[in-house]
């Protein structure tokens, strides 16, 4: 196979001063991408900010290796900050081809103790941040008839995790965001996909044992992200899991189910009698879109 390259492409990577974002930035930069390294330099819970060194250090590392990069310090959590990130890209490199929505924070607490601020803060960065930056980049990609966008979900979003209702809600919402954008971007050659990473970062180092973290280096996630950002990747709507050398596809599926006559009365007892058939996942499928999902209601079993 030919080498995957990004020569001439401009990549914006949020939260790229450390961890996964840094790894994504270094890999794309090493393969010819012009990289906007965005990081506002805050703490893992989103407080603080204003430290320019993480973004500057990654940009300097890319340039020292012969690549092109600029640092950006805007926050993703406001429309103004998101526009500033994309303006950094257009002023430095003239366009945006690739967007990796990676920025995130953690404010873990059990639901009973969670404050509105802890809920809002996490959704503001993960969900609204991805929305704001994508919204700012989208018109440029449409105009250029080219775009590759990667959202970042997590196992907590796909499957849930104790003490992370705010985080898991935001992360699964990004899958819905992707699923609709894939339809709107298709005719403009904008591919939208999602990574579900398993890697050591400031957000995971306190909740996983060291022997696990030693295997979960960010560099084992970034190759999948790079593939989804490449010109050759012409598919949308994938949720790709990656971690510790393991790569897989995650998928939301629906069982074949059971049909009752829609013109007859259906009781809870009727459903209970067929429950084992209803929950049988053999032959489960993923509807390509909501209309196809609803369309099956009009079929006869």
Secondary structure as UniProt FT lines:
FT   TURN            7..8
FT   STRAND          10..13
FT   TURN            14..17
FT   HELIX           19..30
FT   TURN            31..32
FT   STRAND          34..38
FT   TURN            44..45
FT   HELIX           53..64
FT   TURN            65..66
FT   STRAND          68..72
FT   TURN            76..77
FT   HELIX           79..93
FT   STRAND          98..100
FT   HELIX           111..113
FT   HELIX           116..123
FT   HELIX           124..128
FT   HELIX           129..144
FT   STRAND          147..153
FT   HELIX           155..159
FT   TURN            162..163
FT   HELIX           165..185
FT   HELIX           186..188
FT   STRAND          190..198
FT   TURN            202..207
FT   HELIX           210..213
FT   TURN            214..215
FT   HELIX           218..220
FT   HELIX           222..229
FT   TURN            231..232
FT   STRAND          239..243
FT   TURN            244..245
FT   STRAND          246..250
FT   TURN            262..263
FT   HELIX           268..273
FT   HELIX           275..278
FT   TURN            282..283
FT   HELIX           290..295
FT   HELIX           296..298
//
